[in-house]
Amino acid sequence: MEDETCILNMSIGPGALARLYGSYATSPEMTKELAEMLLKEPSPTAIPCLERTTQDIINHSSNISLLKHMGAVIGYDMSSTSHK
């Protein structure tokens, strides 16, 4: 998985990669929203743009939340950091 992430990051950039991973895996709210859209849309292959900012998707990422928690356990406070 790491190789694919590196290739995607170099190809499409970190913002688009965060949106892609957030939509399909790391952001529970975004994954739920996408699943509901796929179920409710008359044409699921032509869904509209997901109405979330990239920063919002990153802020709700379970991976980043886990990293912040693990850092806090060993004394690193990453709660006030943000991705730009």
N, C-alpha and C positions, 0 to 999 in steps of 0.2 A: 504494500500500500504506500510506503514511503516514496518509492520510485515514481509511482503514478502521480503522487501529490507534487513532487518536485518538477516533473515534466509539465503538469498542468499549470503550476505557478509560473514557470518560465514562459509558457505559451499564452495564457490568458490573463495573468496578473493576480495579485493577492486579493483584490476586491471581488473580482468575479469568482475566484476560487472559494472565498468565504461564503458568497451567496449560493454557489452550487452545493457545497457541503452542508451549509445551514439548511437549505431547502430539503435535502434528502436524508440528512443524518444527525447533525450535531445540535440543532436547535429544535427542541420538542414543540414549541409553539409554531414554528415555521413548518415543520413536518406535518403537524395536524392541519394547519391552514391549507397546505398543498394537497393533502389527502382529501379534505372536504371539497376543494375546488375540482379535483379530478372526478369525484363521485357525483357532484351536482351539475357540472357543465354539460350541456347537450353535445358538445364536441370537445372531449378531453384533450385531444391532440392540439387544440388551438386555444389553450387557456390564456387569459390576459396576463399582463405583467403582475408579479406579486408586489403588493403595495407595502413593502417594508424597506427601510433604508439598510444599507450594508452595515452601518454602525449598530443598528438595532438587532440585526441578525447576529453580529459578533457578540453583543452584550448578552444575548440569550443563549450563547453556545455552552453546552454542557461540558465540552472539553476545556474551555477557558475557565469555567467555574471550578472544575476539578483541579486545574493547575493552580489557581489562586488558593484553594483549600490546602493543597499539598504544600505550597509555599508557606502558608500560615502555620502549619504544624511545625516547621523547622525555623520559624521566626522571621520569614520574609512577608511583609505586608504588600501585596500586589492589588489590593482592593481599589486603590485610587488611580491605577494606571489605566490607560485607554489605548486602543489601537487607532493609528491614523493612517 
